[in-house]
Amino acid sequence: MARTTDTDAGAVRLGAAGVAVTAASMLTNGLAYLVPVLGARRLAAAELGALATVLALAAIAAVPGFGLQIAVAAHRARWGATGTARLALRTAALTAGVTVLAAPVVSVALRLPVALALLLATTTFATVLAGRWLGELQGDQRFLRLATAMTVLAAGRYGGLVVGLVLGRGPVACLLLASLTGLAVLPLLARLARPSAETVQAAGTAAPAQAAGADRELTARHVMTACAASLAMLTISYADLIIARQLLSGDASGGYAVGSVLTKGALWAPQVVTVLVLPRLAQGDRRARLAALALILACGAALVGASAFAGELAFRLAGGAGYLHLAGTAPLFAAVGALYAVLFMLVNDRVATGARWPAAPLWAATVGLAGAALLVAPRTVAGVLTCALATAVLTTTVMAWLTFRGARPTTGAP
């Protein structure tokens, strides 16, 4: 009876954690969406274009932060608490340094003020460094605090931009405010990640089981592997949209962009599952892996089914009545996202368990998608979408085979 009660209590805590992390993710996405909406009303067209370009660059530059978070979370869950401060600082400084060096080229190539390109380095430093504390909270499975930290980070990343736009400031002033708020929240994130008494006690209890890995240190190689995986996931999830822009007419590529909203929705809707299960994956918990896959597949199936029955409504909400002629493709767009959700969970599993070159299939798939679209596919929305769906099916199948084959996960550095 006591065991059943403990199980029920654990399920309630996990459910509450899932709700909290989902709410934090929605808030982050909402603030990211609010910035261009406000910008469209407060800035001139040229200023809006400059700010949107910088935000896109910031999203790309933030990839090392996601990689750092995954590496820290997996390592902490697998081997226990180790020093991460120096490596995190080096990762953030290196990313910001590369951004500074690229600033003159970016400024000329994209017709941006140099000040914007330079301020991008500051916001990048803060965002990447925050990945350390998010990873520590995730690895310790302190998910309610993780949700709080995600909310704080979102406020730091976007709060200054929102305030600047509300006050009617230009892109440079807005990004300066974002830099200040991004740096200001870092001490609060560090405080949130400070181990509690319960966490310290749990770590002490688990120490004998982790004795074999006591000499395991988080290295730059771990972080680089996780960063490469994060970049590969970002690249393949946007590859078809970029290809459509290159191959299709303006109207057709616009239609594909509307359809890709369904892809992104099906991709990101179940991502909270991956966040919650990553520490268990790092510990080699196969039951947790199967349960996570079942949840993600169920979510994907529900979204694909809903888009099949309500394709017109989905396209009307995503783009308006002018795109209703594409309603029949709604389940295909959703299926691509649902498959990528499974794929990304499997990639995180291979990163967490120390597999070598976990992102290699994604890079190969991206090249294959581009080649098929350029050489084989008809220059239509359906043609590019078919290539994207075939790529998602094949890549997910390959990754599932690599994950579930009989070989044990390697215990070496990834």
C-alpha positions in Angstrom: 0.0 0.0 0.0 2.8 2.4 0.9 4.6 1.6 -2.4 1.4 2.4 -4.3 1.1 5.7 -2.4 4.7 6.6 -3.2 4.1 5.8 -6.9 1.0 7.9 -7.0 2.8 10.8 -5.3 5.7 10.5 -7.7 3.2 10.6 -10.6 1.6 13.7 -9.2 4.9 15.5 -8.8 6.0 14.5 -12.3 2.6 15.7 -13.7 3.0 19.0 -11.9 6.5 19.4 -13.2 5.3 18.7 -16.7 2.6 21.4 -16.4 5.1 23.9 -15.0 7.8 23.2 -17.7 5.1 23.4 -20.4 3.8 26.7 -19.1 7.4 28.1 -19.0 8.0 27.0 -22.6 4.7 28.6 -23.7 5.6 31.8 -21.9 9.0 31.8 -23.6 7.5 31.3 -27.0 4.8 33.9 -26.3 7.4 36.5 -25.5 9.4 35.6 -28.6 6.2 36.1 -30.6 5.3 39.3 -28.9 8.5 41.1 -29.9 7.9 41.0 -33.7 4.2 41.8 -33.2 5.1 44.9 -31.2 7.9 45.7 -33.6 5.6 45.7 -36.5 3.5 48.4 -34.8 6.3 50.5 -33.3 9.1 50.4 -35.8 9.6 51.5 -39.4 9.8 48.7 -41.9 13.6 49.0 -42.3 14.1 49.0 -38.5 11.7 46.0 -38.1 13.7 44.1 -40.7 17.0 44.8 -38.9 15.6 43.7 -35.5 14.0 40.5 -37.0 17.3 39.6 -38.6 19.2 40.1 -35.3 16.7 38.0 -33.5 17.1 35.2 -36.0 20.9 35.4 -35.6 20.4 35.4 -31.8 18.4 32.1 -32.1 21.3 30.5 -34.0 23.9 31.9 -31.7 22.0 30.5 -28.7 22.5 26.9 -29.9 25.6 26.4 -27.8 23.5 27.3 -24.8 21.1 24.4 -25.5 24.1 22.1 -26.1 25.6 23.2 -22.8 22.3 22.5 -21.0 22.0 19.0 -22.5 25.6 18.2 -21.7 25.4 19.4 -18.1 22.0 17.7 -17.4 23.1 14.4 -18.9 26.5 14.4 -17.1 25.0 15.4 -13.8 22.3 12.8 -13.9 24.8 10.1 -14.9 27.8 10.9 -12.7 26.5 13.3 -10.1 27.5 16.9 -9.4 30.8 18.1 -10.8 32.3 21.5 -11.5 30.8 23.2 -14.5 31.5 26.9 -13.9 34.8 27.1 -15.8 33.6 25.1 -18.8 30.3 27.0 -19.0 32.2 30.4 -18.8 34.6 29.3 -21.6 31.7 28.1 -23.8 29.8 31.4 -23.3 32.9 33.5 -23.8 34.0 31.6 -27.0 30.5 31.9 -28.5 30.4 35.6 -27.7 33.9 36.1 -29.1 33.0 34.4 -32.4 30.0 36.7 -32.6 32.2 39.8 -32.1 34.6 38.6 -34.7 31.8 38.0 -37.1 30.1 41.3 -36.4 31.8 43.4 -39.2 31.0 40.7 -41.8 27.4 40.3 -40.6 27.0 44.1 -40.5 28.0 44.5 -44.1 26.4 41.3 -45.5 23.0 41.9 -43.8 23.1 45.7 -43.9 22.9 46.0 -40.1 24.2 48.7 -37.8 27.5 47.6 -36.3 26.2 48.4 -32.8 23.4 45.8 -33.3 25.9 43.1 -34.3 28.1 43.9 -31.3 25.3 43.9 -28.9 24.3 40.5 -30.2 27.5 39.2 -28.6 26.4 40.4 -25.1 23.0 38.8 -25.3 24.6 35.6 -26.7 27.0 35.4 -23.8 24.1 35.7 -21.2 21.9 33.2 -23.0 24.7 30.6 -23.4 25.9 30.9 -19.9 22.4 30.4 -18.6 22.5 26.9 -20.1 24.8 25.9 -17.2 22.2 26.5 -14.5 19.3 25.1 -16.5 21.3 22.0 -17.1 22.1 21.6 -13.4 18.4 21.9 -12.5 17.4 19.5 -15.2 20.0 16.9 -14.3 19.0 17.0 -10.7 15.4 16.6 -11.8 14.3 19.8 -9.9 11.8 20.5 -12.6 9.7 23.1 -10.7 12.8 25.2 -10.2 13.7 24.5 -13.8 10.4 25.9 -14.9 11.0 29.0 -12.8 14.5 29.4 -14.2 13.1 29.1 -17.8 10.6 31.9 -17.0 13.4 34.1 -15.5 15.6 33.5 -18.6 12.7 34.3 -20.9 12.1 37.6 -19.0 15.8 38.4 -19.3 16.0 37.6 -23.0 12.9 39.3 -24.2 11.9 41.7 -21.3 14.3 44.4 -22.4 13.1 44.2 -26.0 9.5 44.5 -25.0 10.1 47.4 -22.7 12.2 49.2 -25.4 9.5 48.7 -28.0 6.7 49.9 -25.7 8.7 53.0 -25.0 9.1 53.6 -28.7 12.9 53.1 -28.9 14.8 51.9 -31.9 16.5 48.5 -32.5 19.8 49.5 -31.0 18.3 50.8 -27.7 16.0 47.8 -27.5 18.8 45.3 -27.9 20.9 47.3 -25.3 18.0 46.9 -22.8 17.8 43.2 -23.7 21.6 42.9 -23.0 21.2 44.5 -19.6 18.2 42.4 -18.6 19.9 39.3 -19.9 22.9 39.9 -17.7 20.8 41.0 -14.8 19.0 37.6 -14.4 22.1 35.5 -14.3 22.6 35.9 -10.5 19.0 34.9 -10.0 19.5 31.8 -12.1 22.6 30.9 -10.1 20.6 31.2 -6.9 17.8 29.0 -8.2 20.3 26.3 -9.2 21.9 26.3 -5.7 21.5 22.8 -4.3 18.9 22.5 -1.6 19.3 20.4 1.6 17.2 17.6 0.0 19.3 17.6 -3.1 22.6 17.4 -1.2 21.2 14.6 0.9 20.1 12.7 -2.2 23.5 13.2 -3.8 25.2 11.8 -0.7 22.9 8.8 -0.7 23.6 8.1 -4.4 27.4 8.6 -4.1 28.3 4.9 -3.7 26.4 4.0 -6.9 28.3 6.7 -8.7 31.7 5.8 -7.3 32.8 4.2 -10.6 32.2 7.5 -12.3 33.8 9.7 -9.6 36.7 10.6 -11.9 34.4 11.5 -14.8 34.6 15.2 -15.5 32.4 17.2 -17.9 34.7 18.2 -20.8 34.6 20.4 -23.8 34.1 17.3 -25.9 30.8 16.5 -24.2 29.6 20.1 -24.7 30.8 20.1 -28.4 28.9 16.9 -29.1 25.7 18.2 -27.5 26.1 21.5 -29.4 26.5 19.7 -32.7 23.4 17.7 -32.0 21.4 20.8 -31.1 22.6 22.5 -34.3 21.7 19.5 -36.4 18.2 19.4 -34.9 17.7 23.1 -35.6 19.1 22.7 -39.2 17.0 19.7 -40.2 13.8 21.2 -38.7 14.2 24.3 -40.9 15.8 22.7 -44.0 12.6 22.1 -45.9 11.3 25.6 -45.3 14.6 27.1 -46.6 14.6 24.7 -49.6 11.0 25.7 -50.4 12.0 29.4 -50.3 14.7 28.6 -52.9 12.8 26.3 -55.2 9.2 27.5 -55.2 7.5 30.7 -56.4 6.9 33.4 -53.9 3.2 32.5 -53.4 4.0 28.7 -53.1 6.9 29.3 -50.6 4.5 31.5 -48.6 2.0 28.6 -48.5 4.7 26.2 -47.4 5.7 28.6 -44.7 2.1 28.6 -43.4 2.0 24.8 -43.5 5.3 24.6 -41.6 3.5 26.2 -38.6 1.7 22.9 -38.3 5.1 21.1 -38.5 6.6 23.2 -35.7 3.5 22.7 -33.6 3.6 19.0 -33.8 7.4 19.1 -33.2 7.4 21.3 -30.1 4.1 20.2 -28.5 5.6 17.1 -26.8 9.1 18.4 -26.1 8.3 18.7 -22.4 8.5 14.9 -22.4 12.1 15.0 -23.6 13.0 17.6 -21.0 11.6 15.5 -18.2 13.0 12.1 -19.4 16.6 13.2 -20.2 18.0 12.5 -16.8 16.5 9.0 -16.8 17.9 8.5 -20.3 21.4 9.4 -19.0 21.0 6.8 -16.3 20.1 4.1 -18.9 16.5 3.7 -17.9 15.0 1.8 -20.8 11.5 1.8 -19.3 11.6 5.6 -19.2 12.7 5.7 -22.8 9.8 3.5 -23.9 7.3 5.5 -21.9 8.6 8.7 -23.4 8.4 7.4 -26.9 4.8 6.2 -26.3 3.8 9.6 -25.0 5.4 11.4 -28.0 3.9 9.0 -30.5 0.5 9.4 -28.9 0.7 13.1 -29.0 1.9 13.1 -32.7 -0.9 10.7 -33.7 -3.5 12.9 -32.0 -2.1 16.0 -33.8 -1.9 14.3 -37.2 -5.5 13.0 -36.8 -6.8 16.4 -35.7 -5.1 18.1 -38.7 -6.7 15.5 -41.0 -10.2 16.3 -39.7 -9.6 20.0 -39.3 -7.1 20.9 -42.1 -9.1 23.9 -43.2 -9.4 25.3 -39.7 -5.7 24.8 -39.1 -4.7 26.7 -42.3 -7.2 29.4 -41.6 -5.7 29.9 -38.1 -2.1 29.7 -39.3 -2.4 31.9 -42.5 -5.9 32.9 -43.3 -8.4 32.1 -45.9 -6.0 32.6 -48.8 -4.2 29.3 -48.0 -7.3 27.0 -47.7 -6.4 25.3 -51.0 -3.5 23.6 -49.1 -5.8 22.2 -46.4 -5.4 18.7 -47.7 -1.6 18.8 -46.9 -2.2 19.6 -43.2 -1.8 16.0 -41.9 1.4 15.6 -44.0 2.9 18.8 -42.5 1.9 17.6 -39.0 3.3 14.1 -39.6 6.7 15.6 -40.5 6.7 17.5 -37.1 5.5 14.4 -35.2 8.3 12.3 -36.7 10.9 14.9 -35.9 9.6 15.0 -32.3 10.4 11.3 -32.0 13.7 11.8 -33.8 14.8 14.5 -31.4 14.0 12.4 -28.4 16.1 9.6 -29.8 19.0 12.0 -30.5 18.9 13.3 -27.0 18.9 9.7 -25.8 22.1 9.0 -27.7 23.7 12.2 -26.5 22.8 11.4 -22.9 24.1 7.8 -23.0 27.5 8.9 -24.5 27.0 7.6 -28.1 29.6 8.8 -30.5 28.6 11.1 -33.4 24.9 11.1 -32.3 24.0 13.8 -34.8 25.6 12.2 -37.9 22.3 10.8 -39.2 20.7 14.2 -39.0 23.5 15.9 -41.0 23.3 13.1 -43.6 19.6 13.4 -43.8 19.8 17.2 -44.3 22.2 16.7 -47.3 19.9 14.0 -48.6 16.8 16.2 -48.3 18.5 19.0 -50.2 19.7 16.7 -52.9 16.3 15.0 -53.4 14.5 18.3 -53.5 16.9 19.8 -56.0 17.3 16.8 -58.3 14.1 14.7 -58.0 11.1 16.4 -56.5 8.6 18.5 -58.5 8.9 22.2 -57.8 5.6 22.3 -55.9 4.5 22.4 -52.3 3.6 18.8 -52.5 6.9 17.9 -54.0 9.0 19.5 -51.3 6.7 18.2 -48.6 7.0 14.7 -49.9 10.8 14.9 -49.7 10.6 16.3 -46.2 8.2 13.5 -45.0 10.3 10.8 -46.6 13.4 12.2 -45.0 11.7 12.3 -41.6 10.5 8.7 -41.9 13.9 7.4 -43.0 15.9 9.3 -40.5 13.7 8.4 -37.6 13.8 4.7 -38.6 17.6 4.8 -38.7 17.9 6.6 -35.4 15.5 4.1 -33.8 17.6 1.2 -35.0 20.8 2.8 -33.7 19.1 3.4 -30.3 17.5 0.0 -29.9 20.1 -2.3 -31.3 21.6 -4.7 -29.0 24.9 -2.9 -28.3 25.2 -1.3 -24.9 25.7 2.5 -24.8 29.3 3.4 -24.6 30.6 4.8 -21.3 33.2 7.0 -22.9 33.0 10.6 -23.8 30.6 11.3 -26.6 
